[in-house]
Amino acid sequence: MLLPLGNLLKSATGSIKRHDVFKDEIELDEFDIVSSEGVLWLTKINMGIWANSKIDLTILCKCDRCLNSYNQRINIESDDIYYNFDYLGKNPETYDRIDSHEFFLIKDNMIELTESLRQNIFVNLPIKLLCDLNCEGMDKNSKKK
């Protein structure tokens, strides 16, 4: 999800821009996103942009017990800083970490939210994907007979 910043980088520190998030904006190869809604607040800070998001996603998943597909709801609340390269140039202690997954950079007056969303989905997914807490697994059909 690539998001243009508009004039936010030229604004005064503390300026805020709101962006409503919809399903067609979020594309991740690993997940089949059924629906999404939420809000993203972008705040100008001295380091770049602080992105604060609250997004509700519904993802099509496969149950680990019965292997049937079901919709898994995930609530994402994230706080990320997207660094302006000029700020990093004044702080050489950050150079060796710039290419890591913990650093998000502003490029061409835009921020790329895909990696942040991907990380937050993985963190918020349950360890065991279950269509129902009482799912009996693949043997449930044979037990009914």
C-alpha positions in Angstrom: 0.0 0.0 0.0 1.8 3.1 -1.3 0.5 6.3 0.3 1.3 9.8 -1.0 2.1 12.4 1.7 1.1 15.4 -0.2 2.3 18.6 1.5 2.6 17.0 4.9 6.4 16.9 4.8 6.5 20.7 4.1 4.0 21.3 6.9 4.9 22.4 10.4 5.9 19.7 13.0 2.7 18.3 14.5 0.6 18.6 11.4 -1.8 15.7 10.9 -3.3 14.0 7.9 -6.1 11.4 8.1 -6.4 8.6 5.6 -9.3 6.1 5.6 -8.2 2.6 4.7 -10.4 0.4 2.4 -10.0 -3.2 1.1 -8.9 -2.4 -2.4 -5.8 -0.5 -1.1 -4.3 -3.4 0.8 -2.6 -6.1 -1.3 -0.4 -8.8 0.3 0.6 -11.9 -1.6 0.5 -14.1 1.6 -3.1 -13.2 2.6 -6.5 -13.3 0.9 -8.0 -10.2 2.4 -11.8 -10.4 2.3 -12.5 -7.0 3.8 -10.9 -4.2 5.7 -11.7 -0.8 7.2 -9.8 1.5 9.4 -8.0 4.8 9.7 -4.4 5.9 9.4 -3.2 9.1 11.1 0.0 10.6 9.7 1.7 13.1 11.9 4.7 15.2 10.8 7.6 14.8 13.3 11.2 16.0 13.2 12.4 12.5 12.1 9.8 12.2 9.3 6.3 10.8 9.6 4.6 9.0 12.5 2.0 6.6 11.2 -0.6 5.5 13.7 -3.2 3.0 12.4 -6.3 1.2 13.6 -7.4 -1.3 11.0 -9.9 -4.2 11.1 -9.2 -7.0 8.6 -11.0 -10.1 7.6 -8.7 -12.7 6.0 -9.6 -16.0 4.4 -7.8 -18.7 6.3 -7.7 -22.5 6.4 -8.6 -24.3 9.7 -5.6 -26.3 11.0 -7.9 -29.1 12.2 -10.6 -29.6 9.5 -8.8 -27.8 6.6 -12.0 -25.9 5.8 -11.8 -22.2 4.8 -13.1 -19.6 7.2 -12.9 -15.8 7.8 -10.4 -14.7 10.5 -10.8 -11.2 11.9 -7.7 -9.4 12.9 -7.4 -6.0 14.6 -4.3 -4.1 13.9 -3.1 -1.1 16.0 0.3 0.1 15.0 2.7 2.9 15.5 5.4 3.3 12.9 8.0 5.9 12.2 8.8 6.6 8.5 12.2 8.3 8.5 13.1 11.2 6.3 16.5 10.4 4.6 17.8 13.9 5.5 17.2 13.1 9.2 19.2 9.9 8.9 22.0 11.7 7.2 22.5 13.8 10.3 22.5 10.7 12.5 25.2 8.3 11.3 24.6 5.8 14.1 21.5 4.6 12.3 23.3 3.8 9.0 24.0 0.2 9.7 20.3 -0.5 10.5 18.7 1.4 7.6 18.1 -1.8 5.5 16.5 -3.8 8.4 12.8 -4.5 8.7 12.5 -2.1 11.6 13.3 1.0 9.5 10.7 2.4 7.2 11.9 5.2 4.8 10.1 8.0 3.0 10.8 7.8 -0.7 9.6 10.3 -3.3 7.2 11.9 -0.9 5.5 8.5 -0.3 5.4 5.8 2.3 5.1 2.1 1.7 2.8 0.5 4.3 3.0 -3.1 3.0 5.8 -4.4 5.2 4.3 -2.8 8.3 0.9 -4.4 7.5 2.5 -7.8 6.8 4.4 -7.7 10.1 1.3 -6.7 12.1 -0.9 -9.4 10.5 1.7 -12.1 11.4 1.9 -10.8 15.0 -1.9 -10.7 15.4 -2.7 -14.0 13.8 -3.5 -16.8 16.2 -0.9 -19.5 16.5 -3.4 -22.2 15.7 -6.0 -21.2 13.0 -9.3 -22.7 14.0 -12.7 -22.2 12.3 -14.4 -22.8 15.7 -12.9 -23.4 19.1 -14.8 -26.7 19.3 -13.7 -27.9 15.8 -13.4 -31.6 15.8 -11.1 -31.8 12.9 -11.2 -33.9 9.8 -12.8 -36.8 11.7 -16.0 -34.8 12.5 -17.8 -36.0 9.3 -17.1 -39.7 10.1 -18.3 -39.2 13.8 -21.7 -37.9 12.6 -22.5 -41.2 10.7 
